[in-house]
Amino acid sequence: MAKKPSAKARKANEEAVRQSKLDERYGKPLFSLTYEMNEYELARAANLYGPDRMKDIFNGAAILSLALLILVLVTMRDNIVLDIILLVIAVIASSITTSWSRFVTFLARKSTLGLVGENNRHHIVVTEDKVVDEGPDDRVAVYPLSELKHSRSSDEATVADFGDKRCVYIPRAPMREGRYQALVRFFLDHEPKKGKH
């Protein structure tokens, strides 16, 4: 004899069916999930939001300015203004790289990834042509996939960047592994191809 589902399982199933019907107002949903954004999730999102290339640029600027500072000190000893400028650039660039996680978290807070008020529950719906983020304060943001700039993924989460600080964060936890991997591939397939105009 089959075991009856518990009241909790029945309630979760009923909620999933109800949410599925609500999701259909955006078109045919391919992926759908709900999660609570908090400081921990924001830190994860920030690591995917801040591109490694930017960190490399700051590292390069610090090294280059230090090399130029040494060159200027050796060849032009009396040029104190240039020495100070190069020293300031080196200090600022190296400060940013040493506190990289705080820097990218600051950037993420200024984007749509930032926390808003007390309730930071997000419901994400991905259809064939758009991503919908039902966020805090009854905010609904619709991002056409044609505007997707790039996506960055890890084993724990994905950030889809639509430009102009418009991003969608998708944690792995609310999804099955296969569904999450399919979503990562879906975003990669919709990124603009390099060299394509």
Accessible surface in RSA format (square Angstrom, percent):
REM  Atomic radii and reference values for relative SASA: ProtOr
REM  Chains: A
REM  Algorithm: Lee & Richards
REM  Probe-radius: 1.40
REM  Slices: 20
REM RES _ NUM      All-atoms   Total-Side   Main-Chain    Non-polar    All polar
REM                ABS   REL    ABS   REL    ABS   REL    ABS   REL    ABS   REL
RES MET A   1   242.64 125.7 153.51 101.6  89.13 212.2 131.33 111.7 111.30 147.5
RES ALA A   2    92.73  85.3  65.12 100.5  27.61  62.8  75.36 106.1  17.36  46.0
RES LYS A   3   195.38  95.3 164.03 100.6  31.35  74.6 114.21 102.8  81.17  86.5
RES LYS A   4   175.25  85.5 158.85  97.5  16.40  39.1 104.24  93.8  71.01  75.6
RES PRO A   5    77.64  56.6  65.05  59.3  12.59  45.8  75.69  62.5   1.95  12.1
RES SER A   6    68.41  57.8  52.95  70.7  15.46  35.6  54.20 115.4  14.21  19.9
RES ALA A   7    68.88  63.3  58.21  89.8  10.67  24.3  59.02  83.1   9.86  26.1
RES LYS A   8   172.92  84.4 164.43 100.9   8.49  20.2 112.72 101.5  60.20  64.1
RES ALA A   9    47.78  43.9  36.46  56.3  11.32  25.7  43.54  61.3   4.24  11.2
RES ARG A  10   114.25  48.0 111.24  56.7   3.01   7.2  45.32  61.9  68.93  41.8
RES LYS A  11   152.89  74.6 150.61  92.4   2.28   5.4  94.97  85.5  57.92  61.7
RES ALA A  12    62.32  57.3  49.39  76.2  12.93  29.4  57.18  80.5   5.14  13.6
RES ASN A  13    95.31  65.7  90.27  87.2   5.04  12.1  19.30  46.4  76.01  73.5
RES GLU A  14   115.55  66.3 108.32  81.9   7.23  17.2  46.43  89.8  69.12  56.4
RES GLU A  15    81.79  47.0  78.73  59.6   3.06   7.3  46.66  90.3  35.13  28.7
RES ALA A  16    58.64  53.9  46.24  71.4  12.40  28.2  53.82  75.8   4.82  12.8
RES VAL A  17    77.82  51.2  75.39  68.2   2.44   5.9  77.82  67.6   0.01   0.0
RES ARG A  18   121.23  50.9 116.79  59.5   4.44  10.6  68.95  94.2  52.28  31.7
RES GLN A  19    33.06  18.5  33.06  24.2   0.00   0.0  15.00  31.9  18.06  13.7
RES SER A  20    52.78  44.6  49.01  65.4   3.77   8.7  25.65  54.6  27.13  38.0
RES LYS A  21   141.83  69.2 129.07  79.2  12.76  30.4  81.22  73.1  60.61  64.6
RES LEU A  22    64.26  35.8  61.58  44.1   2.68   6.7  64.24  45.1   0.02   0.1
RES ASP A  23     1.99   1.4   1.99   2.0   0.00   0.0   0.00   0.0   1.99   2.0
RES GLU A  24   104.89  60.2  89.90  68.0  14.99  35.7  23.22  44.9  81.68  66.7
RES ARG A  25   143.42  60.2 100.40  51.2  43.01 102.4  64.51  88.2  78.91  47.8
RES TYR A  26    30.96  14.5  25.79  14.7   5.17  13.5  25.47  19.1   5.49   6.8
RES GLY A  27    35.82  44.2   0.00   N/A  35.82  44.2  33.64  92.3   2.19   4.9
RES LYS A  28   145.53  71.0 131.76  80.8  13.78  32.8  92.36  83.1  53.17  56.6
RES PRO A  29    38.22  27.9  19.78  18.0  18.44  67.0  19.78  16.3  18.44 114.6
RES LEU A  30    48.20  26.8  36.80  26.3  11.40  28.7  41.39  29.1   6.82  18.3
RES PHE A  31    14.01   7.0  11.61   7.2   2.40   6.2  13.91   8.4   0.09   0.3
RES SER A  32    49.66  42.0  23.09  30.8  26.57  61.2  19.04  40.5  30.62  42.9
RES LEU A  33     8.79   4.9   0.27   0.2   8.52  21.4   8.79   6.2   0.00   0.0
RES THR A  34    45.03  32.0  29.18  29.6  15.85  37.8  20.05  26.9  24.98  37.8
RES TYR A  35    19.68   9.2  11.20   6.4   8.48  22.1  16.55  12.4   3.13   3.9
RES GLU A  36    78.88  45.3  69.23  52.4   9.65  23.0  46.64  90.2  32.24  26.3
RES MET A  37     7.33   3.8   2.55   1.7   4.78  11.4   2.55   2.2   4.78   6.3
RES ASN A  38    67.32  46.4  64.06  61.9   3.26   7.8  29.51  71.0  37.81  36.5
RES GLU A  39    97.76  56.1  91.48  69.2   6.28  15.0  64.23 124.2  33.54  27.4
RES TYR A  40   139.42  65.1 131.43  74.8   7.99  20.8 107.29  80.6  32.13  39.6
RES GLU A  41    24.03  13.8  24.03  18.2   0.00   0.0   1.87   3.6  22.16  18.1
RES LEU A  42     0.33   0.2   0.33   0.2   0.00   0.0   0.33   0.2   0.00   0.0
RES ALA A  43    44.45  40.9  42.99  66.3   1.46   3.3  43.27  60.9   1.18   3.1
RES ARG A  44    58.88  24.7  54.79  27.9   4.09   9.7  22.22  30.4  36.66  22.2
RES ALA A  45     0.00   0.0   0.00   0.0   0.00   0.0   0.00   0.0   0.00   0.0
RES ALA A  46     0.41   0.4   0.41   0.6   0.00   0.0   0.41   0.6   0.00   0.0
RES ASN A  47    88.07  60.7  74.14  71.6  13.93  33.5  24.85  59.8  63.23  61.1
RES LEU A  48    19.44  10.8  17.88  12.8   1.56   3.9  17.88  12.6   1.56   4.2
RES TYR A  49    34.22  16.0  27.50  15.6   6.73  17.5  13.08   9.8  21.14  26.1
RES GLY A  50     1.03   1.3   0.00   N/A   1.03   1.3   0.36   1.0   0.67   1.5
RES PRO A  51    41.04  29.9  40.90  37.3   0.14   0.5  41.04  33.9   0.00   0.0
RES ASP A  52    84.68  59.3  82.81  82.4   1.87   4.4  29.41  69.2  55.27  55.1
RES ARG A  53   181.97  76.4 176.82  90.1   5.16  12.3  65.54  89.6 116.43  70.6
RES MET A  54    62.62  32.4  61.30  40.6   1.32   3.1  57.83  49.2   4.80   6.4
RES LYS A  55    71.42  34.8  71.42  43.8   0.00   0.0  23.56  21.2  47.87  51.0
RES ASP A  56    91.32  64.0  82.64  82.3   8.69  20.5  26.78  63.0  64.55  64.4
RES ILE A  57   114.31  65.0 106.06  79.0   8.25  19.9 112.32  80.9   1.98   5.4
RES PHE A  58    47.18  23.6  47.18  29.2   0.00   0.0  47.18  28.6   0.00   0.0
RES ASN A  59    58.10  40.1  57.70  55.8   0.40   1.0  12.74  30.7  45.36  43.8
RES GLY A  60    35.01  43.2   0.00   N/A  35.01  43.2  32.42  89.0   2.59   5.8
RES ALA A  61    34.78  32.0  26.70  41.2   8.08  18.4  32.34  45.5   2.44   6.5
RES ALA A  62     7.81   7.2   7.81  12.1   0.00   0.0   7.81  11.0   0.00   0.0
RES ILE A  63   121.92  69.4 119.87  89.3   2.05   4.9 120.88  87.0   1.04   2.8
RES LEU A  64   109.35  60.9 107.25  76.7   2.10   5.3 109.31  76.8   0.03   0.1
RES SER A  65     4.95   4.2   3.69   4.9   1.26   2.9   4.72  10.0   0.23   0.3
RES LEU A  66    82.87  46.2  82.87  59.3   0.00   0.0  82.87  58.2   0.00   0.0
RES ALA A  67    54.17  49.8  42.75  66.0  11.42  26.0  48.52  68.3   5.65  15.0
RES LEU A  68    70.08  39.0  69.70  49.9   0.38   0.9  70.08  49.2   0.00   0.0
RES LEU A  69    20.49  11.4  20.49  14.7   0.00   0.0  20.49  14.4   0.00   0.0
RES ILE A  70   110.13  62.7 109.77  81.8   0.36   0.9 110.13  79.3   0.00   0.0
RES LEU A  71   100.88  56.2  97.97  70.1   2.91   7.3 100.71  70.7   0.17   0.5
RES VAL A  72     7.56   5.0   7.56   6.8   0.00   0.0   7.56   6.6   0.00   0.0
RES LEU A  73    85.37  47.5  79.35  56.8   6.02  15.1  79.67  56.0   5.70  15.3
RES VAL A  74    98.22  64.6  85.51  77.4  12.71  30.6  88.14  76.6  10.08  27.3
RES THR A  75    86.30  61.4  52.22  52.9  34.07  81.2  54.60  73.3  31.70  47.9
RES MET A  76    92.08  47.7  85.39  56.5   6.70  15.9  64.78  55.1  27.30  36.2
RES ARG A  77   188.11  79.0 164.56  83.9  23.56  56.1  57.09  78.0 131.02  79.4
RES ASP A  78   141.10  98.8 113.82 113.3  27.28  64.5  42.15  99.2  98.95  98.7
RES ASN A  79    53.94  37.2  46.94  45.4   7.00  16.9  12.90  31.0  41.05  39.7
RES ILE A  80   112.37  63.9 111.50  83.1   0.87   2.1 111.50  80.3   0.87   2.4
RES VAL A  81   100.57  66.2  99.07  89.7   1.50   3.6 100.23  87.1   0.34   0.9
RES LEU A  82    57.67  32.1  56.86  40.7   0.82   2.0  57.67  40.5   0.00   0.0
RES ASP A  83    10.89   7.6   9.94   9.9   0.95   2.2   8.62  20.3   2.27   2.3
RES ILE A  84    94.30  53.7  93.83  69.9   0.47   1.1  94.30  67.9   0.00   0.0
RES ILE A  85    85.55  48.7  82.83  61.7   2.71   6.5  85.36  61.5   0.18   0.5
RES LEU A  86    15.52   8.6  15.52  11.1   0.00   0.0  15.52  10.9   0.00   0.0
RES LEU A  87    86.57  48.2  86.57  61.9   0.00   0.0  86.57  60.8   0.00   0.0
RES VAL A  88    73.23  48.2  71.50  64.7   1.73   4.2  73.23  63.6   0.00   0.0
RES ILE A  89    75.77  43.1  73.03  54.4   2.74   6.6  75.24  54.2   0.53   1.4
RES ALA A  90     4.27   3.9   3.22   5.0   1.05   2.4   3.63   5.1   0.64   1.7
RES VAL A  91    83.01  54.6  80.95  73.3   2.06   5.0  82.97  72.1   0.04   0.1
RES ILE A  92    97.67  55.6  95.50  71.1   2.17   5.2  97.67  70.3   0.00   0.0
RES ALA A  93     4.18   3.8   3.69   5.7   0.49   1.1   4.06   5.7   0.13   0.3
RES SER A  94    44.24  37.4  43.62  58.2   0.61   1.4  28.49  60.7  15.75  22.1
RES SER A  95    55.34  46.8  49.22  65.7   6.12  14.1  34.57  73.6  20.76  29.1
RES ILE A  96    31.11  17.7  29.71  22.1   1.40   3.4  31.11  22.4   0.00   0.0
RES THR A  97    17.22  12.2   9.45   9.6   7.76  18.5   3.98   5.3  13.24  20.0
RES THR A  98   119.55  85.0  80.99  82.1  38.56  91.9  75.59 101.5  43.96  66.4
RES SER A  99    28.75  24.3  22.93  30.6   5.82  13.4  13.15  28.0  15.60  21.9
RES TRP A 100    27.23  10.9  25.32  12.3   1.91   4.5  19.55  10.4   7.68  12.5
RES SER A 101    68.33  57.7  64.76  86.4   3.57   8.2  36.94  78.7  31.38  44.0
RES ARG A 102   178.84  75.1 170.93  87.1   7.91  18.8  77.12 105.4 101.72  61.6
RES PHE A 103    46.91  23.5  41.36  25.6   5.55  14.4  46.60  28.3   0.30   0.9
RES VAL A 104     0.40   0.3   0.40   0.4   0.00   0.0   0.40   0.3   0.00   0.0
RES THR A 105    27.45  19.5  27.45  27.8   0.00   0.0  19.21  25.8   8.25  12.5
RES PHE A 106   109.90  55.0 108.12  67.0   1.78   4.6 109.90  66.6   0.00   0.0
RES LEU A 107    45.86  25.5  44.15  31.6   1.72   4.3  44.30  31.1   1.56   4.2
RES ALA A 108     0.00   0.0   0.00   0.0   0.00   0.0   0.00   0.0   0.00   0.0
RES ARG A 109   104.86  44.0  87.16  44.4  17.70  42.2  37.99  51.9  66.86  40.5
RES LYS A 110   121.60  59.3  98.49  60.4  23.11  55.0  47.53  42.8  74.07  78.9
RES SER A 111    12.43  10.5   0.00   0.0  12.43  28.6   2.82   6.0   9.61  13.5
RES THR A 112    44.78  31.9  30.23  30.6  14.56  34.7  39.00  52.4   5.78   8.7
RES LEU A 113     6.14   3.4   2.41   1.7   3.73   9.4   4.80   3.4   1.34   3.6
RES GLY A 114     8.67  10.7   0.00   N/A   8.67  10.7   5.06  13.9   3.61   8.1
RES LEU A 115    55.86  31.1  28.31  20.3  27.55  69.3  28.45  20.0  27.41  73.8
RES VAL A 116    63.21  41.6  58.78  53.2   4.43  10.7  62.08  53.9   1.13   3.1
RES GLY A 117    68.80  84.8   0.00   N/A  68.80  84.8  40.29 110.6  28.51  63.9
RES GLU A 118   176.96 101.6 147.12 111.3  29.84  71.0  66.92 129.4 110.04  89.8
RES ASN A 119    88.78  61.2  80.32  77.6   8.46  20.4  36.44  87.7  52.34  50.6
RES ASN A 120     8.19   5.6   8.19   7.9   0.00   0.0   1.34   3.2   6.85   6.6
RES ARG A 121   130.65  54.9 126.44  64.5   4.22  10.0  37.32  51.0  93.33  56.6
RES HIS A 122     8.30   4.5   8.14   5.7   0.16   0.4   5.58   5.7   2.72   3.2
RES HIS A 123    15.06   8.2  14.30   9.9   0.76   1.9  14.22  14.7   0.84   1.0
RES ILE A 124     0.07   0.0   0.07   0.0   0.00   0.0   0.07   0.0   0.00   0.0
RES VAL A 125     0.00   0.0   0.00   0.0   0.00   0.0   0.00   0.0   0.00   0.0
RES VAL A 126     0.10   0.1   0.10   0.1   0.00   0.0   0.10   0.1   0.00   0.0
RES THR A 127     2.96   2.1   2.96   3.0   0.00   0.0   2.96   4.0   0.00   0.0
RES GLU A 128   111.88  64.2 100.52  76.0  11.36  27.1  32.46  62.8  79.42  64.8
RES ASP A 129    88.77  62.2  81.87  81.5   6.90  16.3  37.79  88.9  50.99  50.9
RES LYS A 130    46.25  22.6  46.25  28.4   0.00   0.0  23.86  21.5  22.39  23.8
RES VAL A 131     0.00   0.0   0.00   0.0   0.00   0.0   0.00   0.0   0.00   0.0
RES VAL A 132     0.00   0.0   0.00   0.0   0.00   0.0   0.00   0.0   0.00   0.0
RES ASP A 133     4.26   3.0   4.26   4.2   0.00   0.0   0.00   0.0   4.26   4.3
RES GLU A 134    31.65  18.2  28.63  21.7   3.02   7.2  14.73  28.5  16.92  13.8
RES GLY A 135    11.19  13.8   0.00   N/A  11.19  13.8   0.00   0.0  11.19  25.1
RES PRO A 136     3.33   2.4   0.57   0.5   2.76  10.0   2.22   1.8   1.10   6.9
RES ASP A 137   116.77  81.8  81.95  81.6  34.81  82.3  40.26  94.8  76.51  76.3
RES ASP A 138   141.63  99.2 113.53 113.0  28.10  66.4  37.43  88.1 104.20 103.9
RES ARG A 139    78.13  32.8  69.76  35.6   8.38  19.9  67.77  92.6  10.37   6.3
RES VAL A 140    79.05  52.0  48.91  44.3  30.14  72.6  48.91  42.5  30.14  81.8
RES ALA A 141    19.18  17.6  13.51  20.9   5.67  12.9  19.18  27.0   0.00   0.0
RES VAL A 142    73.27  48.2  51.65  46.8  21.62  52.1  51.65  44.9  21.62  58.6
RES TYR A 143     7.47   3.5   7.47   4.2   0.00   0.0   5.42   4.1   2.04   2.5
RES PRO A 144    48.05  35.0  48.03  43.8   0.01   0.0  48.05  39.7   0.00   0.0
RES LEU A 145     6.33   3.5   3.57   2.6   2.76   6.9   3.92   2.7   2.42   6.5
RES SER A 146   109.43  92.5  63.80  85.1  45.63 105.1  60.31 128.4  49.12  68.8
RES GLU A 147    66.13  38.0  61.93  46.9   4.20  10.0  28.22  54.6  37.92  31.0
RES LEU A 148     3.41   1.9   0.00   0.0   3.41   8.6   0.00   0.0   3.41   9.2
RES LYS A 149   116.01  56.6 104.87  64.3  11.13  26.5  54.68  49.2  61.33  65.3
RES HIS A 150    68.21  37.3  68.21  47.4   0.00   0.0  51.07  52.6  17.15  20.0
RES SER A 151    12.32  10.4   0.82   1.1  11.51  26.5   0.00   0.0  12.32  17.3
RES ARG A 152    59.63  25.0  54.88  28.0   4.76  11.3  22.17  30.3  37.46  22.7
RES SER A 153    49.60  41.9  16.09  21.5  33.51  77.2  14.02  29.9  35.58  49.9
RES SER A 154    45.60  38.5  29.36  39.2  16.23  37.4  37.98  80.9   7.62  10.7
RES ASP A 155   116.00  81.3 104.30 103.8  11.70  27.7  25.51  60.0  90.49  90.2
RES GLU A 156    79.18  45.5  77.63  58.7   1.55   3.7  22.87  44.2  56.31  46.0
RES ALA A 157     0.57   0.5   0.57   0.9   0.00   0.0   0.57   0.8   0.00   0.0
RES THR A 158     0.03   0.0   0.03   0.0   0.00   0.0   0.03   0.0   0.00   0.0
RES VAL A 159     3.33   2.2   2.60   2.4   0.73   1.8   2.60   2.3   0.73   2.0
RES ALA A 160     0.02   0.0   0.00   0.0   0.02   0.0   0.00   0.0   0.02   0.0
RES ASP A 161    21.99  15.4  21.99  21.9   0.00   0.0   2.29   5.4  19.70  19.6
RES PHE A 162     0.89   0.4   0.00   0.0   0.89   2.3   0.00   0.0   0.89   2.5
RES GLY A 163    14.36  17.7   0.00   N/A  14.36  17.7  14.36  39.4   0.00   0.0
RES ASP A 164   132.35  92.7  98.70  98.2  33.65  79.6  31.91  75.1 100.44 100.2
RES LYS A 165   118.23  57.7 111.18  68.2   7.05  16.8  67.34  60.6  50.89  54.2
RES ARG A 166    65.70  27.6  65.70  33.5   0.00   0.0  36.37  49.7  29.33  17.8
RES CYS A 167     1.55   1.2   0.00   0.0   1.55   3.6   0.00   0.0   1.55   1.7
RES VAL A 168     0.64   0.4   0.00   0.0   0.64   1.5   0.61   0.5   0.02   0.1
RES TYR A 169     3.12   1.5   0.84   0.5   2.28   5.9   0.84   0.6   2.28   2.8
RES ILE A 170     0.06   0.0   0.06   0.0   0.00   0.0   0.06   0.0   0.00   0.0
RES PRO A 171     1.20   0.9   1.20   1.1   0.00   0.0   1.20   1.0   0.00   0.0
RES ARG A 172    60.01  25.2  60.01  30.6   0.00   0.0  15.36  21.0  44.66  27.1
RES ALA A 173    83.47  76.7  52.68  81.3  30.79  70.0  60.14  84.7  23.33  61.8
RES PRO A 174    59.85  43.6  17.19  15.7  42.67 155.1  31.63  26.1  28.23 175.4
RES MET A 175    16.40   8.5   6.00   4.0  10.40  24.8  13.30  11.3   3.11   4.1
RES ARG A 176   177.43  74.5 167.78  85.5   9.65  23.0  79.27 108.3  98.16  59.5
RES GLU A 177    86.11  49.4  82.17  62.2   3.94   9.4  55.43 107.2  30.68  25.0
RES GLY A 178    52.17  64.3   0.00   N/A  52.17  64.3  41.73 114.5  10.44  23.4
RES ARG A 179    86.27  36.2  85.15  43.4   1.12   2.7  22.73  31.1  63.54  38.5
RES TYR A 180     0.92   0.4   0.92   0.5   0.00   0.0   0.92   0.7   0.00   0.0
RES GLN A 181    62.92  35.2  62.85  45.9   0.07   0.2  23.99  51.1  38.93  29.5
RES ALA A 182    27.11  24.9  23.36  36.1   3.75   8.5  23.36  32.9   3.75   9.9
RES LEU A 183     0.00   0.0   0.00   0.0   0.00   0.0   0.00   0.0   0.00   0.0
RES VAL A 184    18.34  12.1  18.13  16.4   0.20   0.5  18.33  15.9   0.00   0.0
RES ARG A 185   136.92  57.5 136.40  69.5   0.52   1.2  63.38  86.6  73.54  44.6
RES PHE A 186    30.75  15.4  26.97  16.7   3.79   9.8  30.29  18.4   0.46   1.3
RES PHE A 187     0.16   0.1   0.16   0.1   0.00   0.0   0.16   0.1   0.00   0.0
RES LEU A 188    90.04  50.1  81.79  58.5   8.24  20.7  81.91  57.5   8.13  21.9
RES ASP A 189   100.21  70.2  82.11  81.7  18.10  42.8  18.94  44.6  81.27  81.0
RES HIS A 190    66.53  36.4  51.30  35.7  15.23  39.0  39.10  40.3  27.43  31.9
RES GLU A 191    36.58  21.0  32.24  24.4   4.34  10.3   4.60   8.9  31.98  26.1
RES PRO A 192    80.75  58.9  57.73  52.6  23.02  83.7  68.62  56.7  12.13  75.4
RES LYS A 193   110.65  54.0 104.63  64.2   6.02  14.3  91.02  81.9  19.63  20.9
RES LYS A 194   203.59  99.3 169.73 104.1  33.86  80.6 126.16 113.6  77.43  82.5
RES GLY A 195    70.93  87.5   0.00   N/A  70.93  87.5  41.78 114.7  29.15  65.3
RES LYS A 196   152.17  74.2 122.82  75.4  29.34  69.9  78.29  70.5  73.88  78.7
RES HIS A 197   218.52 119.4 148.63 103.3  69.89 178.8 134.96 139.1  83.56  97.2
END  Absolute sums over single chains surface
CHAIN  1 A    12524.6      10623.4       1901.3       7728.1       4796.5
END  Absolute sums over all chains
TOTAL         12524.6      10623.4       1901.3       7728.1       4796.5
